[in-house]
Amino acid sequence: MNPVKVEVVDLDELCDRGRGHSQSRRGSKGKACRGEIGAIRAADKYVRNHPSFKCVMRAAYVGHGYLSIPGGFVKRYMPWQRTESFMTCLQRTRRLWRVKLWIDERRRVRFSAGWTRFVKENAIKVGDVCVFELIERDGSVMKVSIFRC
């Protein structure tokens, strides 16, 4: 089994950060804050040349040790044999983070063990938007672009 390597590219300059928005990530009624909307728009404008999925970082993803991944994306594009879990490598520049890709009993797919460390060391916050782009069709390389809220 080939490990998945993820290269992280920060694209802060594409986000609308200059409007003095609060660092609060959500409005009082759970609506997206303006910074988050800007991050989503920037992620939507980002041109992808490979299979990808977008994820707005929620409190569970940032603070509870997992990131939900679209199961259809994994089934269609990544080399897995319906096992319960396998290890992947997340790569940013010259550093690697080992992260478990876990499939639970309801067939939900998540990054789990190792994800929290990756989040902390890349300063990912609630409201940031991450685009995961599969660079190598064999599932060995993913590029993660982070759009800051």
C-alpha positions, -999 to +999 in steps of 0.1 A: +000+000+000+014+034-010+012+062+017-006+094+007+017+124+008+000+158+013+018+190+004+003+220+021+003+253+003-010+284+021-028+308-002-036+336+023-031+363-003-062+351-022-084+356+009-101+388+017-083+395+050-080+433+048-115+442+060-109+441+097-133+412+104-134+397+139-115+366+146-148+351+157-154+323+132-192+320+134-221+344+138-244+342+167-269+321+148-243+297+134-241+315+100-207+318+084-188+349+093-176+372+065-140+359+068-153+324+063-174+334+033-143+351+018-123+319+024-150+298+007-151+322-023-113+321-026-114+283-024-141+282-051-120+304-074-089+282-069-083+263-102-079+226-097-065+203-123-070+170-104-098+153-084-104+173-052-127+181-024-132+212-002-138+212+035-146+241+058-129+235+091-154+231+119-147+229+157-148+191+155-122+190+128-099+215+145-103+205+181-116+169+183-089+150+163-106+141+131-116+154+096-145+138+077-136+130+041-162+123+014-165+086+011-173+088-026-140+106-032-120+079-014-139+050-032-134+066-066-099+080-065-079+064-037-064+029-036-081+013-006-093-023-002-123-017+021-101-020+052-110-003+084-079+020+083-046+027+068-018+052+074-012+081+051+016+107+051+008+144+051+036+164+037+044+201+039+077+212+024+102+188+039+081+176+069+059+146+071+029+139+093+016+104+097-022+104+098-046+075+099-073+073+073-101+055+092-133+040+079-159+034+106-187+008+108-211+032+090-185+036+062-177+072+071-142+081+062-120+103+084-084+114+090-079+105+126-047+097+146-021+124+137-047+149+123-046+171+154-008+175+152-011+184+115-038+210+124-017+226+152+015+227+133-001+243+103-022+267+124-055+256+109-084+274+125-122+270+126-136+287+094-105+281+073-112+262+041-089+234+030-089+220-006-075+185-009-063+178-044-052+144-055-021+150-075-010+114-082-038+091-095-023+062-074-033+081-043+003+087-032+003+125-033-023+150-022-019+188-022-038+207+005-044+244-001-054+264+030-076+294+026-076+314+059-108+327+074 
